[in-house]
Amino acid sequence: MIRYFNKVYATDISENQILNAMEHEGVEYSIHSSESTEFKNNSFDLICVAQALHWFSYDTF
C-alpha cells in the first residue's frame, strides 16, 4: 500500500500482530478493534481489509 499512498495507517486488535509488522517510515501502526478506533469520521480515502472481515461486527462497523 505504501507504494501508492503517502501515508498508511495500519491497525490490528492483536498487539502481537503489530509487533511482528514490518517497519516503514510511511506506515503508522496502532492497536484497535475495527469498530472502535481513534480516527475521525471521513479520515480516509481507502480502507483495505485482508483476511479479517469475518471477525467484524457488521452492525457496528
Summary of the structure (lengths in Angstrom):
residues: 61
radius of gyration: 12.0
end to end distance: 22.0
largest distance: 33.9
contacts: 101
relative contact order: 0.22
helix: 13%
strand: 20%
